[in-house]
Amino acid sequence: MKLAVAFRMLALGVITLAPTGGHAFDSFSVETTVTEWVDDTVPANVAAPEQSIATFGPFRVLSEQRVELNGSIESDTPAQFRALLRAFPLIRQIDMVECPGTGDDEANLALARMVRKAGITTFVPNGGSVRSGGVELFLAGVERRAEPGAQFAVHSWVDEDGLEPDDYADSDPVNQEYVAYYREMGMSADKAKAFYDLTNSVPHDEALYLKPVDIASFIPLN
């Protein structure tokens, strides 16, 4: 399972990924920044927060149809989101502003499927930062939108034993679960495998920055 990622990245340099053994993203050119995780605060270039009318865990309700997400997804977040939808059934968009990842990947994927089932759009504004498990949540939007200054970051997951994806066979259910999820969210088989390989192209204690155009090479953005 992917563990909590409550850290932001410190840029070290820009690289262009090239095909390597064991990776299936050779048909994609993705310009990225390799980074290390460091303690983070909300990015300075994010607009001042709007006044909320209610709060449910990391979600702040901004209007009858719009909610903002700031914070990590934890074991109790799906229940908080379910309560949010009961109170505000017309919610149609989640603004993902500062989304560092998840401390419970099963909860994260359960939440993502709730978002998809409810027909909700995911949106990352300029200056917004969506990282690690937050990227899986972004993909769940029935429509996915991101402004040019939105930022994404991916890296390998690590389990409770300190093992990462390459420590398991490609056919192992722990790896296949993610490929299946990306397909469920709308990627083709080839792109789902390529995207999973991309997320695992750096170890857990580093990160790969992606731009909206990079995400769009795997799944359409609206």
Phi, psi and chi 1 to 4 in degrees:
 res  aa     phi    psi   chi1   chi2   chi3   chi4
   1 MET       -  146.7  -66.8  169.7   56.1      -
   2 LYS   -73.7  132.1  -67.2 -175.4 -179.5  177.5
   3 LEU   -93.8  179.8  -59.3 -176.4      -      -
   4 ALA   -60.0  139.6      -      -      -      -
   5 VAL  -127.4   82.6 -176.7      -      -      -
   6 ALA  -102.1   39.0      -      -      -      -
   7 PHE  -132.8  152.5  -51.9   97.7      -      -
   8 ARG  -105.6  168.7 -174.7  149.2 -175.9 -148.7
   9 MET   -96.4  147.6  -69.5   68.9   80.7      -
  10 LEU  -112.8  114.1  176.3   65.8      -      -
  11 ALA   -63.5  136.1      -      -      -      -
  12 LEU  -114.7  -23.4  -60.5  179.6      -      -
  13 GLY   164.8  166.2      -      -      -      -
  14 VAL  -106.6  135.1  176.8      -      -      -
  15 ILE  -132.0  163.5   64.8  170.1      -      -
  16 THR  -115.7  124.4  -61.2      -      -      -
  17 LEU   -69.0  140.1  -66.4  178.6      -      -
  18 ALA  -123.5  158.8      -      -      -      -
  19 PRO   -60.4  135.7  -18.8   29.3      -      -
  20 THR  -135.3  163.4   58.0      -      -      -
  21 GLY   -58.0  134.8      -      -      -      -
  22 GLY    86.7   -4.3      -      -      -      -
  23 HIS  -113.6  143.0  -67.4  -72.3      -      -
  24 ALA  -115.1   30.4      -      -      -      -
  25 PHE  -111.6   32.9   50.9   89.2      -      -
  26 ASP   -68.0  -19.3   52.3  -60.6      -      -
  27 SER   -86.6    1.4   61.0      -      -      -
  28 PHE  -117.1  139.4  -57.1   95.4      -      -
  29 SER  -109.5  110.1  177.1      -      -      -
  30 VAL  -121.3  114.7 -179.8      -      -      -
  31 GLU   -84.4  126.6 -172.4  178.4   76.8      -
  32 THR  -135.8  167.5   65.2      -      -      -
  33 THR  -120.0  123.8  -59.2      -      -      -
  34 VAL   -84.0  133.0  177.7      -      -      -
  35 THR  -138.7  166.6   64.8      -      -      -
  36 GLU  -108.3  152.7  -66.2  177.1  -10.3      -
  37 TRP   -78.0  132.8  -64.0  113.9      -      -
  38 VAL  -135.2  161.0  -63.6      -      -      -
  39 ASP   -56.4  140.9  -71.6  -22.1      -      -
  40 ASP  -127.7  154.1 -177.9   44.1      -      -
  41 THR  -124.0  170.8   56.6      -      -      -
  42 VAL   -59.4  133.5  175.1      -      -      -
  43 PRO   -53.8  140.8  -23.6   32.9      -      -
  44 ALA   -67.8  -24.7      -      -      -      -
  45 ASN   -91.2    9.0   55.5  -17.6      -      -
  46 VAL   -79.4  138.1  174.1      -      -      -
  47 ALA   -59.6  153.6      -      -      -      -
  48 ALA   -56.0  139.7      -      -      -      -
  49 PRO   -64.1  143.0   21.8  -32.4      -      -
  50 GLU   -80.0  158.0  -60.4 -179.8   40.1      -
  51 GLN   -69.4  133.5 -174.4  174.4   -0.2      -
  52 SER   -97.7  157.3   61.6      -      -      -
  53 ILE  -107.4  -11.2   58.0  178.2      -      -
  54 ALA  -167.2  158.1      -      -      -      -
  55 THR  -133.0  135.3  -59.4      -      -      -
  56 PHE  -132.8   96.5  -63.9   79.9      -      -
  57 GLY    58.9 -126.7      -      -      -      -
  58 PRO   -80.5    1.1   30.6  -35.7      -      -
  59 PHE   -98.4  132.0  -64.0   98.3      -      -
  60 ARG  -114.5  122.0  -64.6 -167.3  -42.3  119.5
  61 VAL   -79.8  121.5 -179.5      -      -      -
  62 LEU   -97.8  -28.6  -56.1  179.1      -      -
  63 SER  -160.2  179.7   72.5      -      -      -
  64 GLU   -61.8  -21.6  -67.6  -71.4  -27.1      -
  65 GLN  -118.3    0.8  -64.9 -170.8  -31.8      -
  66 ARG  -141.4  136.8 -174.7  164.4  148.2 -107.2
  67 VAL  -133.5  150.3   65.4      -      -      -
  68 GLU  -112.9  139.8 -177.5  178.9  -85.8      -
  69 LEU  -111.9  121.7  173.0   60.1      -      -
  70 ASN  -134.6  111.5  -76.9  -75.4      -      -
  71 GLY   128.1  173.8      -      -      -      -
  72 SER   -86.1  159.3   62.8      -      -      -
  73 ILE   -92.2  122.4  -54.2  -54.5      -      -
  74 GLU  -119.6 -178.1  -55.9  -59.4  -24.2      -
  75 SER   -59.9  -31.3  -59.6      -      -      -
  76 ASP   -91.8   -1.2   54.4   -7.7      -      -
  77 THR   -65.4  -41.4  -50.4      -      -      -
  78 PRO   -57.2  -40.1  -28.6   37.8      -      -
  79 ALA   -66.4  -37.4      -      -      -      -
  80 GLN   -64.7  -39.9  -67.1  165.6  -19.2      -
  81 PHE   -69.3  -37.2 -171.8   70.6      -      -
  82 ARG   -61.8  -42.1 -167.1  174.0  -63.7  111.1
  83 ALA   -64.6  -37.6      -      -      -      -
  84 LEU   -59.8  -46.5 -175.0  160.0      -      -
  85 LEU   -67.4  -31.3  -69.7 -178.3      -      -
  86 ARG   -66.0  -39.7  -75.6 -162.0  -62.0  -92.6
  87 ALA   -79.8  -30.6      -      -      -      -
  88 PHE  -133.9   73.4  -63.2   91.0      -      -
  89 PRO   -68.1  -10.7   25.1  -34.9      -      -
  90 LEU   -93.8    6.4  -61.0 -179.4      -      -
  91 ILE   -57.9  128.4  -68.9  -65.6      -      -
  92 ARG  -128.1   -4.1  -70.3  -63.3  176.2  -94.1
  93 GLN  -148.6  138.1  178.7  170.5  -57.8      -
  94 ILE  -110.9  119.9  -61.2  174.1      -      -
  95 ASP   -87.6  112.3  -65.2   -0.4      -      -
  96 MET   -92.8  104.3  -57.7 -179.3   72.1      -
  97 VAL   -99.6  -54.6  176.6      -      -      -
  98 GLU  -136.0   96.3  171.4   58.8   14.7      -
  99 CYS  -126.6   89.3  -52.6      -      -      -
 100 PRO   -77.3  -16.2   27.9  -34.6      -      -
 101 GLY   141.4 -144.5      -      -      -      -
 102 THR  -146.4  147.4  179.0      -      -      -
 103 GLY   -98.0   -1.2      -      -      -      -
 104 ASP  -151.2   99.0 -176.6  -23.7      -      -
 105 ASP   -67.3  -32.8 -150.9   44.1      -      -
 106 GLU   -63.1  -42.5  -70.1 -174.2   11.1      -
 107 ALA   -64.0  -38.6      -      -      -      -
 108 ASN   -62.1  -45.8 -169.3   51.3      -      -
 109 LEU   -70.2  -33.8  -64.2 -177.1      -      -
 110 ALA   -63.9  -43.5      -      -      -      -
 111 LEU   -61.9  -43.0  174.2   63.1      -      -
 112 ALA   -58.9  -41.6      -      -      -      -
 113 ARG   -70.3  -31.0  -69.3 -178.8  169.4  105.7
 114 MET   -64.9  -41.2  -69.5  169.2   61.6      -
 115 VAL   -61.6  -46.1  167.7      -      -      -
 116 ARG   -63.3  -46.3  174.3   58.8   64.1   92.6
 117 LYS   -61.7  -33.7 -177.0  176.9 -179.8  179.6
 118 ALA   -80.9   -3.9      -      -      -      -
 119 GLY    70.3   36.7      -      -      -      -
 120 ILE   -96.7  140.4  -66.8  172.1      -      -
 121 THR   -85.7  141.0  -68.1      -      -      -
 122 THR  -105.2  139.4   50.8      -      -      -
 123 PHE  -141.1  132.4  167.8   66.5      -      -
 124 VAL  -116.9  117.1 -173.2      -      -      -
 125 PRO   -79.0  169.6   30.7  -35.9      -      -
 126 ASN   -53.6  130.5  -75.1  -36.2      -      -
 127 GLY    87.2  -11.4      -      -      -      -
 128 GLY   -69.3  148.9      -      -      -      -
 129 SER  -129.9  118.2 -178.2      -      -      -
 130 VAL  -121.7  118.8  175.5      -      -      -
 131 ARG  -132.1  152.9  -48.7 -172.1  -67.4  -77.9
 132 SER    50.6 -124.4 -168.7      -      -      -
 133 GLY   -61.2  -18.9      -      -      -      -
 134 GLY   -63.0  -27.8      -      -      -      -
 135 VAL   -67.1  -41.6  176.0      -      -      -
 136 GLU   -58.8  -40.6  -89.0   90.7   34.8      -
 137 LEU   -65.4  -42.0 -177.8   58.8      -      -
 138 PHE   -57.4  -41.1  171.5   74.3      -      -
 139 LEU   -63.7  -18.6  -64.1  175.7      -      -
 140 ALA   -74.9  -15.0      -      -      -      -
 141 GLY   -58.0  136.9      -      -      -      -
 142 VAL   -63.6  -30.3   66.8      -      -      -
 143 GLU  -126.6  143.0  -68.6 -172.4    0.0      -
 144 ARG  -120.2  121.8  -62.5  160.2  -62.8  -85.2
 145 ARG  -128.7  144.0  -61.1 -167.7  -67.5  114.4
 146 ALA  -150.0  130.7      -      -      -      -
 147 GLU   -74.9  159.4  -66.7 -175.5  -28.9      -
 148 PRO   -55.4  -30.9  -26.5   35.3      -      -
 149 GLY   -89.5   10.2      -      -      -      -
 150 ALA   -71.8  152.5      -      -      -      -
 151 GLN  -128.4  135.6  179.5 -172.4   87.4      -
 152 PHE  -123.8  154.3  -62.0   86.9      -      -
 153 ALA  -148.9  139.9      -      -      -      -
 154 VAL  -130.0  161.7  -63.9      -      -      -
 155 HIS  -166.3  173.3   65.6  167.8      -      -
 156 SER   -68.2  147.7  -63.0      -      -      -
 157 TRP   -80.4  165.6   51.2  -97.3      -      -
 158 VAL  -138.2  138.9   63.7      -      -      -
 159 ASP   -96.2 -177.3   66.2   16.4      -      -
 160 GLU   -65.6  -15.8   60.5  -87.6   14.3      -
 161 ASP   -96.5    4.6  -62.4  -42.8      -      -
 162 GLY    81.8   11.3      -      -      -      -
 163 LEU   -90.0  146.7  -59.6  177.6      -      -
 164 GLU  -116.4  173.7  -61.1 -167.5   16.6      -
 165 PRO   -52.7  -40.1  -28.6   36.0      -      -
 166 ASP   -67.3  -12.2  -72.6  -13.8      -      -
 167 ASP   -81.1   -7.8  -64.8  -49.7      -      -
 168 TYR  -116.6  154.2  -65.3   88.2      -      -
 169 ALA   -66.1  150.6      -      -      -      -
 170 ASP   -55.5  -33.5  -76.8  -10.4      -      -
 171 SER   -81.5   -6.8   58.8      -      -      -
 172 ASP   -63.1  139.8 -167.7  -73.1      -      -
 173 PRO   -54.7  -30.9  -27.7   35.5      -      -
 174 VAL   -64.7  -29.9   72.7      -      -      -
 175 ASN   -86.6  -41.1  -78.5  -40.9      -      -
 176 GLN   -65.3  -26.4  -71.8  -59.3  -51.4      -
 177 GLU   -58.8  -39.9  177.2 -178.1   10.4      -
 178 TYR   -72.7  -42.2  -65.2   99.5      -      -
 179 VAL   -60.3  -42.9  176.7      -      -      -
 180 ALA   -63.0  -38.9      -      -      -      -
 181 TYR   -64.0  -44.9  172.1   77.2      -      -
 182 TYR   -62.4  -37.4  -61.4  140.9      -      -
 183 ARG   -66.0  -41.3  -67.2 -150.6   64.3 -167.9
 184 GLU   -59.1  -34.5 -178.8 -177.5  -14.9      -
 185 MET   -82.3   -4.4  -65.6  -59.4  114.3      -
 186 GLY   121.7    0.4      -      -      -      -
 187 MET   -78.8  149.7  -68.9 -173.7 -170.0      -
 188 SER   -68.7  166.4   67.6      -      -      -
 189 ALA   -59.2  -44.9      -      -      -      -
 190 ASP   -64.8  -43.6  -71.1  -14.1      -      -
 191 LYS   -73.5  -32.0  -70.3 -168.8  175.9 -177.2
 192 ALA   -62.1  -45.3      -      -      -      -
 193 LYS   -66.4  -41.3  179.5   61.3  166.8   61.7
 194 ALA   -63.3  -41.3      -      -      -      -
 195 PHE   -67.8  -40.7 -172.9   73.1      -      -
 196 TYR   -62.4  -42.3 -173.2   54.8      -      -
 197 ASP   -61.1  -38.6  -73.7  -18.1      -      -
 198 LEU   -63.3  -43.5  178.5   63.1      -      -
 199 THR   -63.0  -25.6   69.6      -      -      -
 200 ASN   -99.6   10.6  -63.4  -32.4      -      -
 201 SER   -80.1   -7.6   61.8      -      -      -
 202 VAL  -130.3  151.9  -64.7      -      -      -
 203 PRO   -69.1  170.9   20.7  -29.5      -      -
 204 HIS   -61.8  -32.2  179.1   72.0      -      -
 205 ASP   -87.9   10.4   58.9   -2.1      -      -
 206 GLU  -124.8 -175.6  -63.1 -179.4    6.3      -
 207 ALA  -156.0  157.6      -      -      -      -
 208 LEU  -117.7  115.2 -140.1   54.3      -      -
 209 TYR   -75.0  139.1  -84.9  131.5      -      -
 210 LEU  -128.7  150.5  -58.8  174.2      -      -
 211 LYS   -99.0  163.7  -59.6  174.4 -177.7  177.9
 212 PRO   -54.0  -37.9  -29.9   37.3      -      -
 213 VAL   -62.9  -30.5   67.1      -      -      -
 214 ASP   -69.0  -44.4  -59.4  -38.6      -      -
 215 ILE   -60.0  -40.3  -58.6  -66.9      -      -
 216 ALA   -65.5  -18.6      -      -      -      -
 217 SER   -74.9  -11.0   69.7      -      -      -
 218 PHE  -110.2  -33.1  -64.7   94.6      -      -
 219 ILE  -150.7  140.5 -166.7  167.5      -      -
 220 PRO   -62.7  140.9  -23.1   34.0      -      -
 221 LEU  -107.9  146.4  -57.9 -173.1      -      -
 222 ASN   -94.7      -  -57.2   95.4      -      -
